[in-house]
Amino acid sequence: MEQAIVYIAAAVMISFAALGTALGFGALGGKLLEGCARQPEQGPALQGKMFLMAGLLDAVPMIGVGLGMYLIFAVAPGL
């Protein structure tokens, strides 16, 4: 029973990390388009900053997947 709870916790952790990242990328892309539409001459600068933020935003699901895999492969077999 405890092992099933660990698997469910890992699945919820990974799914919320993916959902949060998807929402973050949507907001980031929308704000980039708004900024480029408002000031087209700032487009390349905004795009560079957007790619920097996208790289930082990608760390969230990687950490979630790493913790989820830890729960699945290290914690759950020991129960």
N, C-alpha and C positions, 0 to 999 in steps of 0.2 A: 504493500500500500504506500509506504513512504517513497519507494522508488518511482511510482507513478506520479506522485506529487512533485518530485524533482524534475521529471520529464515535462510535466505541464508548466512548471515555473520556468524552465529553460525555453520552452516554446513561446510563452508569453513575453519573456525578456527579448527574444530575437524578433518577434513580430512587432512589439512596440518600438524597438529601435529602428526597424525598417519603416514603420509608419511615420515616426517622427522625422526621419531623414527625408522621406518623400514629401511631407508637408514643408519641410525646410527648403528643399530644392524648388518646390513650386513657388514659395514666397520669394526666394532669391531670384529666380528667373523673372518673375513678375516685376519686382522692383528694378531689375536691370533694364527691362523693356520700358518701364515708366521713365527712368532716368535718361535713357538714350532718346526717348521721344521728346522729353523736355529740353535736353541740351545735347544735340547730336555731336557737337565738337568734343564732348567729354566721353564719347563712346569707348574709345580704346582704353582710357584710364579706368572707366567703370568695369569694363570687361576683365581687365587684369585683376582688379579687386574681387570680382565675382569668382574668378577661378581660384584665387587664394582662399576665399571663404568656402568654396565647394570642396576643396581639399581638406579643410578643417572639418567640414560637415560630414565628410566620408568617414572620419574617425569614429563617429558615434556608433554606426552599425557594426564596425569591426570590433569595437570593444564589447558590444552586446553579444556578438557571435562568439567571441573568445570566452566570455564568461559563461555563455550557454553551453559551449563545448566542454568547459571545465566541469560544469554541473553534470552533464551527461556522462562523460568518460572518467571523471575522477571521483565525484561524490556519489553518484547513483550506484555504481558497481559495489561500493563498500557497504551499502545498506543491506 
